Each structure stands twice: as structure tokens, then as C-alpha cells.
Amino acid sequence: MNKELTREFIAGLPKAELHVHIEGTLEPELEFTCAQRNQIDIQAKSPADIDHSYGYGLTEFLKAYYRGMKVLRTEQDFYEVTWSFLQKMAQSNVKHVELFFDPQAHTTRGITFETVIEGIHAAIVDAQALGVDTQLVMCFLRELSKQSAWKTLASAKPYHEKGWIIGVGLDSAEHHNPPLKFMTVFDEAQRQGYFLTMHCDPKQVDSVEHVKQALEVIEVDRLDHGMSIVQNADLMEYLISQQIGITACPIAYYYTRKDMEQKAIMELFAKGAVISLNSDDPSYKGGNYINDVYYKFGQKCGWGEDEIVQIAQNSFQSAWISPEAKASYLQQIDAYLQNLG
């Protein structure tokens, strides 16, 4: 019998978070602290004065997103934002995180690549004691040039060789910036041993074509967003037959365009896609971290425990971890269900 979904059940369920931007987890309290410490005027007398709201659409969200992160300047800042987020993940029973970061958003402000990654990585190491395993995925900003992406890939090389960065992605403003713009950079990243993923936001210009480029030309290992794939039955069949993971962020979609993409997500789920639910930029999306995403979307769809368990299993199945690690995490889900009786 499929039991009714509760917040308590979700809170205890082991899960992975595969689509979250560290810069999008910066809460007003820490933003205010960093601004004071770095003597940056953000026109706020207290954290309550900081407004993470924005107008309709991706473009307006990105303005707020880049405005907020300007307070991040030192290694300590990057440590604290990461540590704060990973503490929340431990409290949410998230066992594995594949964490996006946007180095170009900082290097273009004069912050060194080393400052960004050293701060983030130190928090990742400390969070291991909380039972949270975290890997980094470096995203290129698609509105910047190919040359900037190449420079960033070169900066990342020593950290990739140390095992600090396992994947590369592509995010930010999609219009006029298709996946093919970065084909050669991604080819080189793949040659160096990175996993590949790309954002293909729904309801963008040429969104289905961008999904097609990402899957068939770039040959990504996972697809971020990509809900427009349901408009192309052949492409969707390919995604499912190859068991390529796809990350959905329904609450984030609601905050940018008042639509959770419920129909597309449920269709992909019903047809066997390895689809997971994720939080994206929770500080800017109503403070909805992963347990809130699971519960609110489950309620919207009328899902019970069975569907949510499958989503959690999918999150580990599509994670960039070893077969042994996947088996271990899936066993933790089984143990949790058995303990509930």
C-alpha cells in the first residue's frame, strides 16, 4: 500500500542533491555578515533589509543572483557559505551532494580561482564529519566567451587532478548561447576525465534544440533541467534508453515562472527516466531546500511514499559515484524503510 506522504518520512529518507548552486544558498544573514566584514555597501541595515526577490523570468533572477554574491570575496566567505549549506544537508539526511560553483562570476570581479575553491573545499572536508559526501561541479557562464571558459578550465586543472572537481557544467543566460558554442571546451574537459552536464532551461528560445545538442553532440553524462525534452518523443526515448540522469527543480521553476513543470516531470517519471528532484538556488526560491522540494512537489502531484522513494533512489542512481557507493546508499534507503516497518 502506498502510504500518504509526510514531512517526517521525507526528513529521514536518505537522498542526494545533484542540482544546487553554492552561490544560490547564500542566506541574508550570512550575506549581511560578509558585507560588513568586507566593507561592501549593500544598502541594508540588517539581514531583514536584504531582498532576494526578483521579477518574472530567468533574466530577472540572474540579476538578483549576481547582485547577492558580490559580498563573497575571501576564502572565509566561501568557506562559510559552503559550511552553512552542508550543515543543512546533514540535517536533511542528504548523504551525497554534487555542488555547482561559478568561478567566472568571481574571477571577473577580481577574486582568484584559488580563493574560491580553497574556501569551498575546506568546508567540504569538514562536512565529511557530518556524514555528507560532497563533490564539486564547475559551471561555465554561457554568456561569457569561449576564451573565458578555456581559461577557467586551465585554472581548474590542478584541482581536478587532486580530485576536488569531478564535473563541468554550463549555466546562466541561455539565449544566443547554445551548447555548441562550448563544444570544443567540453570535448577537452571530457578528455581530461571530467563528467559533463549542461543546463537546458525549459521555455527558452530553442530549448528543445539545446537539449538535442547537449545529448547527441556534446554527449553529456547528465542533463540539468531539460524539461522541454517531452516535446520530442524520440529524444526522450533516447534519454530513457541510455539511462541518462535528468535533474528537475520544480520549486525553482515555480518561483521564476509560476509553473512547477509538473506535467513534464510526471511524464518523464512515469516513463522511467532517471529523474531527481533538487533545490537549485534555495535562498532565492523561498528558502525551499531539498526536503521542502520533495514534500511540496509530492503534494502537488498527489504522490505517496512509493514515488518519493523512487525519486531518492534515482538521485543516487544518477550520481557520479562508484557502483559500490551507489549500492551502499540504496541499501541505506532499504534499511530506512525496513526500520519503519
URHU-V502608 format. One record per residue. N is the residue number from 0. RES is the residue in one letter. SS is DSSP state (2 for helix, 1 for strand, 0 for the rest). NEAR is the number of other C-alpha atoms within 8 Angstrom. D_FIRST is the distance of its C-alpha to the first C-alpha in Angstrom with 1 decimal. Layout:
n:res:ss:near:d_first
N:RES:SS:NEAR:D_FIRST
N:RES:SS:NEAR:D_FIRST
This chain:
n:res:ss:near:d_first
0:M:0:2:0.0
1:N:0:6:3.8
2:K:0:7:6.0
3:E:1:7:9.4
4:L:0:12:12.1
5:T:0:7:15.0
6:R:2:8:18.4
7:E:2:6:18.1
8:F:2:9:15.2
9:I:2:12:17.3
10:A:2:9:20.4
11:G:2:9:19.5
12:L:0:11:18.0
13:P:0:12:20.8
14:K:1:12:22.0
15:A:1:12:25.1
16:E:1:15:27.3
17:L:1:12:29.2
18:H:1:13:30.9
19:V:1:14:32.8
20:H:1:12:36.5
21:I:2:13:38.2
22:E:2:11:40.7
23:G:2:12:37.9
24:T:2:12:36.8
25:L:0:12:40.2
26:E:0:7:39.7
27:P:2:11:42.6
28:E:2:7:43.4
29:L:2:10:44.1
30:E:2:14:45.7
31:F:2:12:48.1
32:T:2:8:48.9
33:C:2:11:49.6
34:A:2:13:51.8
35:Q:2:9:53.8
36:R:2:7:54.2
37:N:0:8:55.3
38:Q:0:6:57.4
39:I:0:8:55.6
40:D:0:7:56.0
41:I:0:5:52.7
42:Q:0:4:53.9
43:A:0:10:51.7
44:K:0:5:52.9
45:S:0:7:49.5
46:P:2:10:46.0
47:A:2:7:45.2
48:D:2:7:47.8
49:I:0:9:45.9
50:D:0:6:44.2
51:H:0:10:41.6
52:S:0:7:41.1
53:Y:0:7:42.4
54:G:0:7:42.9
55:Y:0:8:40.9
56:G:0:8:40.2
57:L:2:8:40.3
58:T:2:7:44.1
59:E:2:10:44.1
60:F:2:13:41.3
61:L:2:10:43.3
62:K:2:8:46.3
63:A:2:11:44.5
64:Y:2:12:42.9
65:Y:2:9:46.3
66:R:2:7:48.0
67:G:2:10:45.8
68:M:2:10:46.1
69:K:0:8:49.9
70:V:0:10:49.9
71:L:0:10:48.7
72:R:0:10:51.9
73:T:0:10:52.0
74:E:2:11:50.2
75:Q:2:7:49.2
76:D:2:11:47.6
77:F:2:15:45.5
78:Y:2:13:44.6
79:E:2:10:43.5
80:V:2:13:41.4
81:T:2:12:39.5
82:W:2:12:39.3
83:S:2:8:38.0
84:F:2:10:35.2
85:L:2:11:34.2
86:Q:2:10:34.0
87:K:2:8:31.4
88:M:2:11:29.5
89:A:2:12:29.6
90:Q:2:7:28.4
91:S:0:10:25.4
92:N:0:11:24.5
93:V:1:13:25.8
94:K:1:13:27.0
95:H:1:10:28.8
96:V:1:12:30.8
97:E:1:13:32.9
98:L:1:14:35.2
99:F:1:13:37.5
100:F:1:11:41.0
101:D:0:12:43.8
102:P:0:12:47.1
103:Q:2:10:49.3
104:A:2:9:48.3
105:H:2:14:50.1
106:T:2:10:52.9
107:T:0:7:54.1
108:R:0:6:54.6
109:G:0:6:56.7
110:I:0:11:54.1
111:T:0:8:54.3
112:F:2:11:51.5
113:E:2:6:52.0
114:T:2:11:51.5
115:V:2:14:48.1
116:I:2:9:46.6
117:E:2:9:48.2
118:G:2:14:46.7
119:I:2:12:43.2
120:H:2:10:43.3
121:A:2:9:44.5
122:A:2:12:41.5
123:I:2:13:39.2
124:V:2:8:40.9
125:D:2:9:40.6
126:A:2:13:36.9
127:Q:2:10:36.3
128:A:2:7:36.8
129:L:2:8:33.8
130:G:0:8:31.6
131:V:0:14:31.6
132:D:1:10:32.9
133:T:1:10:34.5
134:Q:1:10:36.3
135:L:1:12:38.5
136:V:1:13:38.6
137:M:1:12:41.9
138:C:1:12:42.0
139:F:1:13:45.1
140:L:1:13:45.9
141:R:0:12:46.3
142:E:0:8:48.9
143:L:0:7:51.2
144:S:0:7:53.3
145:K:2:9:52.6
146:Q:2:6:55.4
147:S:2:9:53.6
148:A:2:12:50.5
149:W:2:9:52.7
150:K:2:8:54.3
151:T:2:11:50.9
152:L:2:10:49.8
153:A:2:7:53.0
154:S:2:8:52.5
155:A:2:10:49.1
156:K:2:8:50.3
157:P:2:7:51.3
158:Y:2:9:48.0
159:H:2:10:46.0
160:E:2:7:48.1
161:K:0:6:47.2
162:G:0:7:43.5
163:W:0:10:43.0
164:I:1:12:42.0
165:I:1:11:39.7
166:G:1:11:39.3
167:V:1:14:41.0
168:G:1:13:39.7
169:L:1:12:41.2
170:D:1:11:40.6
171:S:0:8:42.4
172:A:0:11:44.3
173:E:0:12:43.4
174:H:0:7:45.8
175:H:0:4:48.7
176:N:0:9:47.2
177:P:0:10:45.2
178:P:2:12:43.9
179:L:2:9:46.9
180:K:2:7:49.2
181:F:2:9:47.9
182:M:2:9:47.6
183:T:2:6:50.4
184:V:2:11:49.1
185:F:2:11:45.7
186:D:2:9:47.3
187:E:2:8:49.2
188:A:2:13:46.2
189:Q:2:10:44.4
190:R:2:7:47.5
191:Q:0:6:47.5
192:G:0:6:44.0
193:Y:0:11:41.9
194:F:1:12:38.5
195:L:1:14:38.6
196:T:1:14:36.6
197:M:1:13:37.7
198:H:1:11:36.6
199:C:1:12:36.5
200:D:0:12:35.8
201:P:0:9:34.5
202:K:0:6:36.9
203:Q:0:8:40.0
204:V:0:5:43.0
205:D:0:6:42.4
206:S:2:13:38.9
207:V:2:11:37.8
208:E:2:7:41.0
209:H:2:11:40.5
210:V:2:12:37.0
211:K:2:10:38.8
212:Q:2:11:41.6
213:A:2:15:39.2
214:L:2:11:37.2
215:E:2:7:40.0
216:V:2:8:43.2
217:I:2:12:42.3
218:E:0:8:39.5
219:V:0:11:37.3
220:D:0:9:34.8
221:R:1:12:32.4
222:L:1:16:32.5
223:D:1:13:32.4
224:H:1:12:31.2
225:G:0:16:32.2
226:M:2:11:29.9
227:S:2:13:32.8
228:I:2:11:32.0
229:V:2:10:29.8
230:Q:2:6:33.2
231:N:0:9:34.2
232:A:2:8:32.0
233:D:2:6:34.1
234:L:2:9:33.9
235:M:2:10:30.2
236:E:2:8:29.9
237:Y:2:8:32.2
238:L:2:12:30.3
239:I:2:12:27.1
240:S:2:7:29.0
241:Q:0:6:30.7
242:Q:0:8:27.6
243:I:0:13:29.6
244:G:1:15:27.7
245:I:1:14:27.8
246:T:1:15:27.6
247:A:1:13:26.6
248:C:0:14:27.6
249:P:2:15:26.2
250:I:2:13:27.6
251:A:2:13:30.9
252:Y:2:12:31.1
253:Y:2:10:30.6
254:Y:2:10:33.5
255:T:2:11:35.8
256:R:2:8:35.2
257:K:0:7:32.7
258:D:0:9:30.1
259:M:0:11:27.0
260:E:0:9:27.2
261:Q:2:9:23.7
262:K:2:6:24.3
263:A:2:10:25.7
264:I:2:11:23.1
265:M:2:9:20.2
266:E:2:9:22.2
267:L:2:11:23.0
268:F:2:10:19.4
269:A:2:7:18.3
270:K:0:7:21.2
271:G:0:7:20.6
272:A:0:13:23.1
273:V:0:14:23.1
274:I:1:14:22.9
275:S:1:13:22.8
276:L:1:14:23.1
277:N:0:14:26.2
278:S:0:16:28.6
279:D:1:10:31.9
280:D:0:13:34.5
281:P:2:14:32.7
282:S:2:12:35.9
283:Y:2:11:36.9
284:K:0:10:33.5
285:G:0:7:33.1
286:G:0:7:32.4
287:N:0:12:28.9
288:Y:0:8:28.1
289:I:2:11:25.1
290:N:2:11:22.6
291:D:2:8:23.7
292:V:2:15:23.3
293:Y:2:11:19.7
294:Y:2:12:18.9
295:K:2:9:21.2
296:F:2:11:20.3
297:G:2:12:16.6
298:Q:2:9:17.4
299:K:2:7:19.8
300:C:2:8:17.4
301:G:0:6:14.5
302:W:0:12:12.4
303:G:1:11:9.5
304:E:2:11:9.4
305:D:2:9:8.7
306:E:2:8:11.9
307:I:2:12:13.9
308:V:2:10:13.4
309:Q:2:8:14.8
310:I:2:11:17.6
311:A:2:13:18.5
312:Q:2:11:18.7
313:N:2:12:20.8
314:S:2:16:23.1
315:F:2:12:24.1
316:Q:2:9:24.3
317:S:0:11:26.8
318:A:0:10:28.7
319:W:0:5:32.2
320:I:0:6:31.8
321:S:0:6:32.4
322:P:2:6:30.0
323:E:2:6:30.2
324:A:2:8:29.3
325:K:2:12:26.3
326:A:2:8:25.1
327:S:2:8:25.7
328:Y:2:11:23.8
329:L:2:10:20.7
330:Q:2:8:21.0
331:Q:2:9:21.0
332:I:2:12:17.7
333:D:2:8:16.3
334:A:2:8:18.2
335:Y:2:11:16.9
336:L:2:8:13.2
337:Q:2:7:14.5
338:N:2:6:16.6
339:L:2:5:13.9
340:G:0:4:12.5
